Amino acid sequence: MAVPVSGSEIAVKYGVSNHLKYAVYLPAVQPQYARGVVQNNYTQSLPHGLTVSDLNYLKGGSKLFDIHAALYSAGHIGNHRKSPPCMISTRPRGRKQNTFVVGDSGGYQIATGQLKMTPTKREEIYDWLTRTCDVSMTLDVPVWALGTDKMSGYDTFEDCLYGTIEHLDVFRALGAENHRFLNVLHGRSIEEADTWYDAVKHFSFYGWAMGGNLRPEANCSHGDQTPFSMMLWRIVTMLRDGMFDRDQVWIHFLGVGDLKTALLLTTLKNTLNQMLSCCRVEITYDTSSPSQLARFLSGLSSFDASKTKLCYKTINVDKELWADNGLSLPFVSSTISKYLAMGDVIKRTMRGELIVRDLGYLILENNNVEAIIGVIDAAHKILNSGLSRVQLDQVFPYHLLDAQDAIEKVLTQQTVKKAKEVLMSPVTQAHLSNAYNNVKCIG
């Protein structure tokens, strides 16, 4: 892919080797994929000497691609004491370990009514997280699900907060402060977010998880502040409270993965690490987009970058066209596209039915994981290629670049009071509010 700049072009190469260099995107692995890539009972075989285990991008040595980080949720596990083998539980650990897995505690499944919490189940989740994952969320009751009639027994903000505090008390009693747990924060307004933070900040855990999407359209109840502005408010407050007065702090952002947020979170990470002399800040974020796209027979291919937009490009599977077709997969940013054909995803039965083959969904999801990480890397490479601001304005929406400048300006103020004044200024609020203009994303 080539991006035009001032009458010339910048060649863009996709890759996953820089996966841990920026704010780290974590594919939220779904159970069908996690279990599917460690099975060998398929009737379909793969060409060019590939095996199903090559689809496991956490085991190392894949002929396709390997990455070093992912997210998996305890909410996907039925029996936490004896769950079936999957790519998470079978990955190398100890001296041979070269991956890390962030474990979600199952708050999303609680919010959607898929997981019913009991004292026994809570302890089983805690045990599974400490046994299986390297960094984990504490168990939370998400505020965003209020009013959906999914969370029985939780009707108000206070219900969610007090339920979460009960979980935190139990986790701490079980020894959570001896493990890498992230304290989950919620709030639909800055007042709610402050109340939640003040109520849970005394729990001394390894870091923080920010609940709620960072894009403005995700929640319309923030008043004059965007979710990203609220997040910066929280970071500044944490600086005031000395939450970064330690060797390392881990911050995870739940359910975000669009390209603009990816670049903005890297700006946040770099700025914090430059200004904090004794603390190393790690920032991660996740979506289930790779699996959701595959589920609806769509593959991520590349991205569009211009003065007015920055977004992923996808290709939908045309079953009629793809069935038994020997042409290569039409994606441009994944290794698997070099080996497999459209007919490896869709076939026509003897009755003329068009169906997804045994490995079809796994193939698409493998493509999507590598592609989304490769596209995020490509966007970062362009941003860091040494182009001037005038040149960058031709490649990326200027709103994005203004928002990056705003993040740096807020966090590099000499005092917390001044940082909050700059953050709440009309100019900064406008930059953060406009950050997502003209963008259609899948994350």
Buried (B, 14 or more C-beta within 10 A) or exposed (E): BEBEBEEEEBEBEBBBEBBBEBBBBBBBBBBBBBBBBBEEEEEEEBEEEBEBBBBBBBBBEBBBBBBBBBBBBBBBBEEBEEBEEBBBBBBEEEEEEEBBBBBBBBBBBBBBEEBEBEEEBBBBBBBBBBEBBBBBBBBBBBBBBBEEEBBEEBEEBEBBBBBBBBBBEBBBEBEBEEBBBBBBBBBBBBEBBBBBBEBBBEBEBBBBBBBBBBBBEBBEEBEEBBBBBBBBBBBBBBBEEEBBEBEEBBBBBBBBBBBBBBBBBBBBBBBBBEBBEEBEBBBBBBBBBBBBBBBEBBBBBBBBBBBEBBBBBBBEBBBEEBBEBEEBBBBBBBBBBEBBBBBBBBBBEEEEEBEBBBBBBBBBBBBBBBBBBBBBBBBBBBBEBEBEEEBBBBBBBBBBBBBBBBBBBBBEBEEBEEBBEBBBBEEBBBBBBBBBBBBEBBB
